Amino acid sequence: MQEEIARSAIDTFISAFNASDDSYVTALLGQALTSDVVFWGPLGRSEGIAAVERFVLDIRRHPAGTGTMVRCSAVDMPDEWARYQWVFTTPNGGPRLAGTDVVHLRRSLIDQVIVFAGEIEPPAS
């Protein structure tokens, strides 16, 4: 049951990246995130849905064109934390980025997102 709730919030969050129009992004994020969400992204820490919305809109305006974000793994959820893998692909064979997000849920909404973008390098020998 708890994994289904997490999967629903995560998939709604991801759907904001793929909305048919920018005007739907805020509503989708509002269905997935708490108003005081803490977002740890590639550019550092930010708070609130508006900050996450700016990040999503920036990704949607990728210079290579509007891409597609998909969850490409199951949702692994020990207690109130969950993790999943994602991939973002731009059109026509453009840049592709993969990563792992770790999210914390409070009352069925995501209140923290930690984005790990890119592959982890093997240890130096």
Accessible surface in RSA format (square Angstrom, percent):
REM  Atomic radii and reference values for relative SASA: ProtOr
REM  Chains: A
REM  Algorithm: Lee & Richards
REM  Probe-radius: 1.40
REM  Slices: 20
REM RES _ NUM      All-atoms   Total-Side   Main-Chain    Non-polar    All polar
REM                ABS   REL    ABS   REL    ABS   REL    ABS   REL    ABS   REL
RES MET A   1   176.39  91.3 138.01  91.3  38.38  91.4 116.33  98.9  60.06  79.6
RES GLN A   2    91.72  51.3  86.68  63.3   5.04  12.0  35.55  75.7  56.17  42.6
RES GLU A   3    73.31  42.1  71.56  54.1   1.75   4.2  18.95  36.6  54.36  44.4
RES GLU A   4   106.52  61.2 100.14  75.8   6.38  15.2  28.79  55.7  77.73  63.5
RES ILE A   5    65.92  37.5  61.45  45.8   4.47  10.8  64.91  46.7   1.01   2.7
RES ALA A   6     0.17   0.2   0.00   0.0   0.17   0.4   0.00   0.0   0.17   0.5
RES ARG A   7    79.26  33.3  79.26  40.4   0.00   0.0  24.87  34.0  54.39  33.0
RES SER A   8    68.11  57.6  58.57  78.2   9.55  22.0  33.55  71.4  34.57  48.4
RES ALA A   9     5.69   5.2   1.49   2.3   4.20   9.6   5.10   7.2   0.59   1.6
RES ILE A  10     0.00   0.0   0.00   0.0   0.00   0.0   0.00   0.0   0.00   0.0
RES ASP A  11    55.94  39.2  50.00  49.8   5.94  14.1  29.56  69.6  26.38  26.3
RES THR A  12    29.01  20.6  25.54  25.9   3.47   8.3   6.18   8.3  22.83  34.5
RES PHE A  13     3.74   1.9   3.74   2.3   0.00   0.0   3.74   2.3   0.00   0.0
RES ILE A  14    12.11   6.9  12.11   9.0   0.00   0.0  12.11   8.7   0.00   0.0
RES SER A  15    39.17  33.1  34.97  46.7   4.20   9.7  36.49  77.7   2.68   3.8
RES ALA A  16     0.00   0.0   0.00   0.0   0.00   0.0   0.00   0.0   0.00   0.0
RES PHE A  17     7.86   3.9   5.78   3.6   2.08   5.4   5.78   3.5   2.08   5.9
RES ASN A  18    60.78  41.9  33.94  32.8  26.84  64.6  26.14  62.9  34.64  33.5
RES ALA A  19    15.04  13.8   0.41   0.6  14.62  33.3   8.01  11.3   7.02  18.6
RES SER A  20   107.79  91.1  62.54  83.5  45.25 104.2  57.57 122.6  50.21  70.3
RES ASP A  21    69.90  49.0  66.57  66.3   3.33   7.9  15.07  35.5  54.83  54.7
RES ASP A  22    51.19  35.9  44.01  43.8   7.19  17.0  23.30  54.8  27.89  27.8
RES SER A  23    85.51  72.3  53.07  70.8  32.45  74.7  54.30 115.6  31.21  43.7
RES TYR A  24   119.64  55.9 119.33  67.9   0.31   0.8  71.31  53.6  48.32  59.6
RES VAL A  25     0.00   0.0   0.00   0.0   0.00   0.0   0.00   0.0   0.00   0.0
RES THR A  26    66.38  47.2  65.50  66.4   0.88   2.1  55.59  74.7  10.79  16.3
RES ALA A  27    60.13  55.3  46.33  71.5  13.80  31.4  57.39  80.8   2.74   7.3
RES LEU A  28    38.54  21.5  38.54  27.6   0.00   0.0  38.54  27.1   0.00   0.0
RES LEU A  29     0.00   0.0   0.00   0.0   0.00   0.0   0.00   0.0   0.00   0.0
RES GLY A  30    38.37  47.3   0.00   N/A  38.37  47.3  19.35  53.1  19.02  42.6
RES GLN A  31   114.00  63.7  92.64  67.7  21.35  50.8  40.21  85.6  73.79  56.0
RES ALA A  32     0.00   0.0   0.00   0.0   0.00   0.0   0.00   0.0   0.00   0.0
RES LEU A  33     2.65   1.5   0.00   0.0   2.65   6.7   0.00   0.0   2.65   7.1
RES THR A  34    11.64   8.3   9.28   9.4   2.36   5.6  11.64  15.6   0.00   0.0
RES SER A  35    93.98  79.4  76.80 102.5  17.19  39.6  44.96  95.7  49.03  68.7
RES ASP A  36    77.38  54.2  67.58  67.3   9.80  23.2  39.86  93.8  37.52  37.4
RES VAL A  37     0.00   0.0   0.00   0.0   0.00   0.0   0.00   0.0   0.00   0.0
RES VAL A  38    24.64  16.2  24.64  22.3   0.00   0.0  24.64  21.4   0.00   0.0
RES PHE A  39     5.89   2.9   5.89   3.7   0.00   0.0   5.89   3.6   0.00   0.0
RES TRP A  40   105.71  42.4 104.33  50.5   1.38   3.2  99.09  52.8   6.62  10.7
RES GLY A  41    14.89  18.4   0.00   N/A  14.89  18.4   1.95   5.4  12.94  29.0
RES PRO A  42    85.42  62.3  43.09  39.3  42.33 153.9  56.40  46.6  29.02 180.4
RES LEU A  43   174.75  97.3 136.29  97.5  38.46  96.7 143.25 100.6  31.50  84.8
RES GLY A  44    38.69  47.7   0.00   N/A  38.69  47.7  32.37  88.8   6.32  14.2
RES ARG A  45   126.27  53.0  91.79  46.8  34.47  82.1  31.19  42.6  95.07  57.6
RES SER A  46    36.59  30.9  29.34  39.2   7.25  16.7  32.41  69.0   4.18   5.9
RES GLU A  47   100.46  57.7  78.20  59.2  22.26  53.0  23.54  45.5  76.92  62.8
RES GLY A  48    15.20  18.7   0.00   N/A  15.20  18.7  15.20  41.7   0.00   0.0
RES ILE A  49    33.98  19.3  31.42  23.4   2.56   6.2  31.42  22.6   2.56   6.9
RES ALA A  50    59.74  54.9  53.88  83.2   5.86  13.3  55.40  78.0   4.34  11.5
RES ALA A  51     9.07   8.3   3.39   5.2   5.68  12.9   3.65   5.1   5.42  14.4
RES VAL A  52     0.00   0.0   0.00   0.0   0.00   0.0   0.00   0.0   0.00   0.0
RES GLU A  53    38.11  21.9  38.11  28.8   0.00   0.0   3.93   7.6  34.18  27.9
RES ARG A  54   146.00  61.3 144.03  73.4   1.97   4.7  70.72  96.7  75.28  45.6
RES PHE A  55    39.72  19.9  35.63  22.1   4.09  10.6  39.05  23.7   0.67   1.9
RES VAL A  56     0.00   0.0   0.00   0.0   0.00   0.0   0.00   0.0   0.00   0.0
RES LEU A  57    27.56  15.3  27.56  19.7   0.00   0.0  27.56  19.4   0.00   0.0
RES ASP A  58    94.43  66.1  82.55  82.2  11.88  28.1  24.48  57.6  69.95  69.8
RES ILE A  59    39.38  22.4  38.07  28.4   1.31   3.2  39.38  28.4   0.00   0.0
RES ARG A  60    20.63   8.7  15.47   7.9   5.16  12.3   4.20   5.7  16.42  10.0
RES ARG A  61   145.41  61.1 119.98  61.2  25.43  60.5  66.01  90.2  79.39  48.1
RES HIS A  62    51.89  28.4  43.97  30.6   7.92  20.3  24.61  25.4  27.28  31.7
RES PRO A  63   135.49  98.7  92.92  84.7  42.58 154.8 105.16  86.8  30.33 188.5
RES ALA A  64    42.26  38.9  13.91  21.5  28.35  64.5  26.27  37.0  16.00  42.4
RES GLY A  65    25.86  31.9   0.00   N/A  25.86  31.9  25.75  70.7   0.11   0.2
RES THR A  66    89.44  63.6  71.20  72.2  18.24  43.5  41.85  56.2  47.59  71.9
RES GLY A  67     6.94   8.6   0.00   N/A   6.94   8.6   0.77   2.1   6.18  13.8
RES THR A  68    71.68  51.0  70.46  71.4   1.22   2.9  38.26  51.4  33.42  50.5
RES MET A  69    14.28   7.4  13.67   9.0   0.62   1.5  11.96  10.2   2.33   3.1
RES VAL A  70    64.78  42.6  62.82  56.9   1.96   4.7  64.78  56.3   0.00   0.0
RES ARG A  71    66.35  27.9  40.50  20.6  25.84  61.5   6.24   8.5  60.11  36.4
RES CYS A  72    72.94  55.2  37.43  41.7  35.52  83.5  32.42  82.1  40.52  43.7
RES SER A  73    34.30  29.0  18.06  24.1  16.24  37.4  30.46  64.9   3.84   5.4
RES ALA A  74    82.15  75.5  63.15  97.5  19.00  43.2  69.40  97.7  12.74  33.8
RES VAL A  75     5.36   3.5   0.00   0.0   5.36  12.9   0.00   0.0   5.36  14.5
RES ASP A  76    66.06  46.3  62.68  62.4   3.38   8.0  24.29  57.2  41.76  41.7
RES MET A  77    21.93  11.4   3.41   2.3  18.52  44.1   4.10   3.5  17.83  23.6
RES PRO A  78    89.11  64.9  75.34  68.7  13.77  50.1  85.43  70.5   3.69  22.9
RES ASP A  79   101.99  71.4  86.37  86.0  15.61  36.9  32.11  75.6  69.88  69.7
RES GLU A  80    62.71  36.0  62.62  47.4   0.09   0.2  18.04  34.9  44.67  36.5
RES TRP A  81    88.63  35.6  88.63  42.9   0.00   0.0  70.72  37.7  17.91  29.1
RES ALA A  82     1.52   1.4   0.00   0.0   1.52   3.5   1.52   2.1   0.00   0.0
RES ARG A  83   128.50  54.0 128.21  65.4   0.29   0.7  25.84  35.3 102.66  62.2
RES TYR A  84     3.46   1.6   0.61   0.3   2.85   7.4   3.24   2.4   0.22   0.3
RES GLN A  85    92.77  51.9  92.77  67.8   0.00   0.0  14.44  30.7  78.34  59.4
RES TRP A  86    13.22   5.3  12.71   6.2   0.50   1.2  12.22   6.5   1.00   1.6
RES VAL A  87    15.13  10.0  15.08  13.7   0.05   0.1  15.08  13.1   0.05   0.1
RES PHE A  88    11.82   5.9  11.82   7.3   0.00   0.0  11.82   7.2   0.00   0.0
RES THR A  89    55.60  39.5  52.67  53.4   2.93   7.0  43.24  58.1  12.37  18.7
RES THR A  90     3.13   2.2   0.21   0.2   2.92   6.9   0.67   0.9   2.46   3.7
RES PRO A  91    54.28  39.6  38.95  35.5  15.32  55.7  50.77  41.9   3.51  21.8
RES ASN A  92   156.80 108.1 109.01 105.3  47.79 115.1  41.73 100.4 115.07 111.2
RES GLY A  93    79.94  98.6   0.00   N/A  79.94  98.6  39.50 108.4  40.43  90.6
RES GLY A  94    26.47  32.6   0.00   N/A  26.47  32.6  17.71  48.6   8.75  19.6
RES PRO A  95    75.79  55.2  62.18  56.7  13.60  49.4  74.78  61.7   1.01   6.3
RES ARG A  96   159.32  66.9 127.05  64.8  32.27  76.8  44.34  60.6 114.98  69.7
RES LEU A  97    78.15  43.5  76.25  54.5   1.90   4.8  77.87  54.7   0.28   0.7
RES ALA A  98    20.76  19.1  17.03  26.3   3.73   8.5  17.05  24.0   3.71   9.8
RES GLY A  99     9.01  11.1   0.00   N/A   9.01  11.1   6.59  18.1   2.41   5.4
RES THR A 100    36.92  26.3  36.37  36.9   0.54   1.3  21.42  28.8  15.50  23.4
RES ASP A 101     7.18   5.0   7.18   7.1   0.00   0.0   0.00   0.0   7.18   7.2
RES VAL A 102    36.21  23.8  36.19  32.8   0.01   0.0  36.19  31.4   0.01   0.0
RES VAL A 103     0.00   0.0   0.00   0.0   0.00   0.0   0.00   0.0   0.00   0.0
RES HIS A 104    28.65  15.7  28.65  19.9   0.00   0.0  20.71  21.3   7.94   9.2
RES LEU A 105    13.88   7.7   7.46   5.3   6.41  16.1   7.64   5.4   6.24  16.8
RES ARG A 106    76.95  32.3  72.12  36.8   4.83  11.5  41.27  56.4  35.68  21.6
RES ARG A 107   191.31  80.3 158.59  80.8  32.72  77.9  90.03 123.0 101.28  61.4
RES SER A 108    58.12  49.1  44.77  59.7  13.36  30.8  22.52  48.0  35.60  49.9
RES LEU A 109    53.80  30.0  53.80  38.5   0.00   0.0  53.80  37.8   0.00   0.0
RES ILE A 110     0.00   0.0   0.00   0.0   0.00   0.0   0.00   0.0   0.00   0.0
RES ASP A 111    13.61   9.5  11.76  11.7   1.85   4.4   1.01   2.4  12.60  12.6
RES GLN A 112    53.32  29.8  53.32  39.0   0.00   0.0   5.01  10.7  48.31  36.6
RES VAL A 113     0.00   0.0   0.00   0.0   0.00   0.0   0.00   0.0   0.00   0.0
RES ILE A 114    48.30  27.5  48.30  36.0   0.00   0.0  48.30  34.8   0.00   0.0
RES VAL A 115    23.86  15.7   8.27   7.5  15.58  37.5   8.27   7.2  15.58  42.3
RES PHE A 116   112.89  56.5 108.66  67.3   4.23  11.0 112.68  68.3   0.21   0.6
RES ALA A 117    49.40  45.4  15.94  24.6  33.46  76.1  16.00  22.5  33.40  88.5
RES GLY A 118    28.95  35.7   0.00   N/A  28.95  35.7  17.66  48.5  11.29  25.3
RES GLU A 119   140.18  80.5 115.83  87.6  24.35  58.0  59.87 115.8  80.30  65.6
RES ILE A 120   166.04  94.5 139.14 103.7  26.91  64.8 143.08 103.0  22.97  62.3
RES GLU A 121   139.24  79.9 124.14  93.9  15.10  36.0  59.26 114.6  79.98  65.3
RES PRO A 122   106.91  77.9  87.57  79.8  19.34  70.3  94.64  78.1  12.28  76.3
RES PRO A 123   126.60  92.3 102.09  93.1  24.51  89.1 113.42  93.6  13.18  81.9
RES ALA A 124   106.45  97.9  66.45 102.5  40.00  91.0  76.35 107.5  30.10  79.7
RES SER A 125   162.17 137.0  82.51 110.1  79.66 183.5  81.17 172.9  81.00 113.5
END  Absolute sums over single chains surface
CHAIN  1 A     7171.1       5670.3       1500.8       4158.3       3012.9
END  Absolute sums over all chains
TOTAL          7171.1       5670.3       1500.8       4158.3       3012.9
